């Protein structure tokens, strides 16, 4: 049975997530350009044994106008409000920028979480990462070229091949949903840039953590996971062979098994 779990964040904003299954709680933070729907197949598999909540991240809510763009700190407050509503230490799953939000939530209130699975969070490894690239993206947006802005974003920040970046830039222009979400993606990247390098803070995270990656993602993604593996005291790196940044869709069973394995260890 699927329902909606609601809570009120620290600043009074109403927040919600898709809530399915019963048992100990798994809280999923989706990536950019999404509302949690891309994790539906993973959540459905987990919901046979666990209570799974997919938080609709504030940064990507099209129903909100006030207070956007929002900071990572505001999103962390949302995560903590939902976790408190669940009433027990939860297993936190964060994908891409959702993984950065997850790391910040773990660092802010570790007692609320039993463990974490972090799927390719784009943490910064040096000061000023993305500064020049985001300026180019914002200039393209200001000039009214969403396609060019997203091409630059995918090519120079995500570091996908140029042909894939051009294809995505064109795709955004023909998809109403992507057109609506694309500016939020830029705000999301800007919020991560504002955090800077946070490895010292993450070194204090004591919960068991799985760092999930795909063998087909760009090399810089693996470098970020390796930096986290050296930093987090109780981290294990797992690489899904033949997968990229969207294994929750292309290999939901594999992703669910990784989460379930950690859940069985920490949700007792």
N, C-alpha and C positions, 0 to 999 in steps of 0.2 A: 504494500500500500504506500503510495506517495502522497505526502502532504507538504505544507509550508511551515517552517519554523521561523518565528519572528522574534526580534529583540530590539532594544533601544540602545544605541551607542552612547558613548560618554558625552557627545555634543548634542544629544537629543534626536539624532537622525534614526529613523526606522530602518532596520536592516532585516534581511530575510535570506533563507536558503531552502533549497529542495531537500526534503527530509524523507528518507525511505529505509525500511528494514527495522530490526529490533536487535538489542544487545548493546555491547560496549560501543563507544562512539568513535567514528572516523570523520574528521572534518577536512574537506577538500577545498583548496583555493585554486581557482582556475587560472589559466594563462591570459595574456592579452588577446584582444579581438574575440572575446568569448563571454558567455554568461554562465558557464558551468555545463552547458549542453554537451560539449565535446567529451566530458567525462561520464556521460550517461551510461555507456556500456560497462565501464569499470565499476561504477557505483552499483549497477544492477547485479553484477556478480558478487560484490562484497555484501550487498544487502541480504543475501541468504543467511549470513551469520552475524552481521554487524548492523548497527544503526549508522547510516551514512548521510551526512549533511554536506551539500554543495552550496557554499556561500556565494551569493551573487555579489561580487566585489563592487564596492562603491565607485571605483574609478571607471567602471564600464557599465554603469546603470544609465540608460537613456531616459529614465523617468525622472531623474534628478537634474535640477538646473542650479539651485543654490549650492554654494560650497564646492563647485567644481571648477578647475581640476582640484583634486584632493592630494594630500600628502600621504606618504607611506605611514606616518604616525597615525593619521586618521583611520587608515585601513587596519592597522594593528588594533586600534581601539574597537573596531567592528568585530575583528576575530575574537578578541577577549570577551566581548559581550555575548557572542554566540557560544563560546566555550563555557562561560559561566552559566548560561541558560541550560546547557547540556548537563551540568551538575556533577561532572567527574573529570579526572584527567583524560584527555582525548588523544588519539593518534592524529597528528597533523600532517596533511599531505599538501605540498605546494608545488605548482608547476610553473616554470619560467618566472615571470615577474611575480606570480603568486608564491613562488619559492622564496623570493626576497622578502615578501611580506611575512611569510612563515618564519624565516630566520629572525626577523625583527620581533615577531611575537614571542618566539622562544627565548630571545635575549631579554625581553621586557618582563615576562611573567612565566618563568620556567615551571613553576609548580602546577600550572594548568594543563600541562602536556605530558603524556607518558612516553612519547617518542615521535619521530618525524620521518617522512619520506620526502626528499627534496629532488625534484626532477628538473635538472639543468637550470638552476637559478642564475641569472646574469649579474652576479655580484661584480663590483669593480675591484680591480687588482692594483690600480695606480690612480693617483689624483688626476682629475681632468679628463678621464676617459669619456668619450662621446661628446665632448664640448664642441669641437669643430663640426662634427657630423650633425649634431642636433641643431646647430645654427643654420646649416644648409637646409635641413629639413624644414625648419621654421620659416626660412626665407621663401622656400617653395610654397609652403602653405599660405603665407601672407600674399604671395603673388597669385593665388587662386589655383595652383596646380597640385591637386591632391595626388594625382598619378605620379608626378615627379617626386613629391615629398615621400611617398611610400616606397618608390623605387630606391631612393637614396637610403631610406631607413633599412630596407631589407638588404641592400648591397653593402652598405658601409657600417651598419651597426650589427645586424644579424649576421652579416658576412656570407650570405648566400651567393651563388654564382650570378653574374650580371644578367644572364638570360632569364633566370628564375625571378630576379628582382623586377625586371621589366614586365614579365608576365603578371606578377602580383600587382604591380602598379596599375596595369590595365584592368585587371580583375576587379580591383577596388572601385573603379569608376563605373562598372556595370552592375555592381551588387549594392542595392540600397542599404542592406544591413552593414556591409563593410564600409560603405561611405559614411554611415552614421558613427561607426565605431572607430574609424581610423584616427580622427583627432584625439580620441581618448587614448589611443596607443602612444601617440606622441607625448601626451601628458604623463602617461605611465613611465615612459623612458626618462622623461625629465625628472620625475619624482625619484627614480632610482639614482640618477645623476646627482641629485641634491644630497643623497645619503653619503656619497663618497666611499672611501675604503673603510670597511667595518669589520675586518677580520679580528681585530683585538676584542671587539664586543662578542663576536661569535665564539671565540675561544672559551668563553665562560658557559657555553651551552653544554649541559651534562647529560641530557637525555640520549638514549640510543637513536642513532640517525642513519638512514640509508640514503646515500647520494646516488641517484639514478641517472644514467645517461644512455645515449644511443651511440652505436659505433659509426653511424653515418652523419653525425652532426659535425659542424665546423670545428677545427682543432681548438679554437679559443674556448669553446664550451668545455671541453675536457680539461683544459688548463685551469679553468675556474673551479671545476669539481675537484681537481687534484689539490688546489690551494685549500679548499674546504676540508678535504680529507686530512691534510697536514695540520689543520687548525682545530677542528672539532675533536674533543677528547674521545668520543665514543662513536666514531663514524665508520661506516663500511661503504665502499664504492661498488656499485653493481652496474655493469654495462650490458645493454640488450643488443645482441648481435643482429645486424641487418636493419636496425631501427634508427629513426632520426628523432626530431623534436616533437613528433605527434604520435608516439606509440600508444597513447591512451585511445586513439582511434584505429590505428593500424594493427595493434597487438594488445587489445584490452585484457585478454586472458593472462598474458605475461605480466602486464603491469599490476593486475589484481593479485596475482600470486606473490609478487614482491611485497605488496602492502600487507597481504594476509600473513605472510611469513613473519614480518615484524610485529604485526598485531598479536599473533599468537604468543610472542615473547613478552610483550609489554602490557597487554590488556588482559590481565589475569584477575 
